[in-house]
Amino acid sequence: MRSEKEKMLAGELYDASDEILSKEREYARSVSFEFNNSRPNEIEKRKEILKRLIKLKGDFLIEPPFHFDYGYNIEIGDNFFANFDCVILDVNKVKIGDNVLLGPNVQIYTATHPLDPKERMAGKEAAKPIIIGNNVWIGGGTVICPGVRIGNNTTIGAGSVVTKDIPNNVLAVGNPCKVIKEV
């Protein structure tokens, strides 16, 4: 029998109220709380706090407040910057490449819910991974939906809602986000 965590990471319907998952989210919230309540000059302390959960491969700067579900499903490359109010619902894997910039209030959602109201009301959830390539700039207020891939050297305009994959080397904007120019 597969655990709820195994189902969650496989993108299958799972029960988020599972005891193990609930404890892991509680721990992640305590790490997030400690990070978000650090003093402005405690940059190195902030980095050490996040390294307890998040796979950080190089240099990074994340401005508080920063919120996430589990933390351990987030993998971030070198030279990463996230401005204020970043939310990453990492119910599934979120892989972010090197040289990625996130504007303020960027929201990355792997979590999804069944369309069938009976399943939804029974507390079932699911998730799809998100992959963001190298050299990507995501403008402020952007929402990235479950299962999306954003290609290398791509810019996503502020306020976009990314519902589908975006290729390499483009500027994409809007709701829903669409390619408007090759770079």
C-alpha positions in Angstrom: 0.0 0.0 0.0 1.4 3.4 -1.0 1.7 6.2 1.5 -0.2 9.4 1.0 3.2 11.1 0.5 4.1 8.7 -2.3 0.7 9.3 -3.9 1.2 13.1 -3.6 4.6 13.0 -5.3 3.4 10.7 -8.0 0.7 13.3 -8.9 -2.2 11.0 -7.8 -5.1 11.9 -5.6 -4.0 11.8 -2.0 -5.3 12.8 1.5 -3.6 16.0 2.6 -4.8 15.5 6.2 -2.5 12.5 6.5 -0.7 12.6 9.9 2.8 12.5 8.4 2.1 15.2 5.8 0.4 17.4 8.4 3.5 17.2 10.6 5.8 18.0 7.7 3.7 21.0 6.8 3.7 22.1 10.4 7.5 21.9 10.5 7.8 23.8 7.2 5.5 26.5 8.6 7.8 26.8 11.6 10.9 27.2 9.3 9.0 29.8 7.3 8.0 31.7 10.4 11.6 31.8 11.7 12.8 33.0 8.2 10.0 35.6 7.9 10.7 37.0 11.4 14.4 37.3 11.1 16.0 40.8 11.2 16.8 42.6 7.9 20.5 42.3 8.5 20.5 38.6 9.2 21.1 37.5 5.6 23.4 34.5 6.4 21.0 33.4 9.1 18.1 33.4 6.7 20.1 31.3 4.2 20.9 28.7 6.9 17.2 28.6 7.9 16.0 27.8 4.4 18.8 25.2 3.8 17.1 23.1 6.4 14.4 22.2 3.8 15.0 23.7 0.4 17.7 22.3 -2.0 19.7 25.4 -2.8 22.6 24.8 -5.2 24.4 28.1 -5.1 24.1 31.8 -4.2 20.6 33.1 -3.6 18.6 35.9 -2.0 15.0 35.5 -1.0 13.2 38.5 0.6 10.7 37.8 3.3 7.9 37.0 3.5 8.3 33.7 1.8 5.8 30.9 2.1 5.9 27.2 1.1 4.0 24.0 1.9 6.9 21.5 2.5 10.1 23.1 1.3 11.8 19.8 0.6 10.1 19.6 -2.9 11.8 22.9 -4.0 15.2 22.8 -5.8 16.8 26.1 -6.7 19.8 26.6 -8.9 22.7 29.2 -8.5 22.2 32.9 -8.5 18.5 33.0 -7.6 16.5 36.0 -6.4 12.9 36.1 -5.1 11.4 39.5 -4.2 8.9 40.0 -1.4 5.7 37.9 -0.9 6.8 34.8 -2.9 4.5 31.7 -2.4 5.6 28.3 -3.6 2.9 25.6 -3.0 5.4 22.7 -3.3 3.0 19.8 -3.0 5.0 18.3 -5.9 8.5 19.1 -7.2 9.4 22.7 -8.1 12.7 22.8 -10.0 14.1 26.3 -10.7 17.3 26.7 -12.8 20.3 29.1 -12.5 20.0 32.9 -12.9 16.3 33.1 -12.1 14.7 36.3 -10.9 11.2 36.4 -9.4 9.4 39.8 -9.0 7.3 40.5 -5.9 4.2 38.4 -5.2 5.1 35.6 -7.6 3.0 32.5 -6.8 4.0 29.0 -7.9 1.3 26.4 -7.4 1.8 22.7 -7.9 -1.4 21.9 -6.0 -4.6 21.1 -7.7 -8.0 19.7 -6.8 -10.4 17.3 -8.4 -13.1 18.7 -10.7 -15.6 16.2 -9.3 -17.1 18.0 -6.3 -17.7 14.7 -4.4 -13.9 13.9 -4.6 -13.1 17.5 -3.7 -15.4 17.5 -0.7 -13.9 14.2 0.4 -10.6 16.1 0.9 -8.7 14.6 -2.0 -6.0 16.7 -3.6 -3.4 16.2 -6.3 -0.3 18.0 -7.7 1.8 18.4 -10.8 5.5 19.4 -10.9 6.7 22.8 -12.2 10.0 23.3 -14.0 11.5 26.8 -14.6 14.6 26.9 -16.8 17.8 28.9 -16.6 18.1 32.7 -17.1 14.4 33.3 -16.5 12.8 36.5 -15.3 9.2 36.3 -13.9 7.5 39.6 -13.4 5.7 40.6 -10.3 2.3 39.3 -9.5 2.6 36.3 -11.8 0.8 33.0 -11.1 2.4 29.8 -12.4 -0.2 26.9 -12.5 0.4 23.2 -11.8 2.3 21.2 -14.4 3.9 24.1 -16.3 7.4 24.2 -17.8 9.0 27.6 -18.5 11.9 27.4 -21.0 15.4 28.9 -20.7 16.1 32.6 -21.4 12.4 33.4 -21.1 10.7 36.5 -19.6 7.2 36.3 -18.2 5.5 39.7 -18.0 4.1 41.0 -14.7 0.6 39.9 -13.8 0.7 36.9 -16.1 -1.2 33.7 -15.3 0.9 30.8 -16.8 -1.5 27.9 -17.5 0.6 26.1 -20.2 4.2 25.5 -21.1 6.2 28.4 -22.3 9.2 27.7 -24.7 12.8 28.9 -24.6 13.9 32.4 -25.7 10.5 34.2 -25.6 8.7 37.0 -23.9 5.3 35.8 -22.8 2.6 37.9 -21.0 -1.1 37.9 -20.2 -4.0 36.0 -18.7 -3.7 33.4 -19.9 0.0 33.9 -20.6 0.9 33.7 -24.3 4.1 34.2 -26.3 4.2 37.6 -27.9 7.8 37.8 -29.0 10.9 35.7 -29.6 14.0 37.0 -27.8 
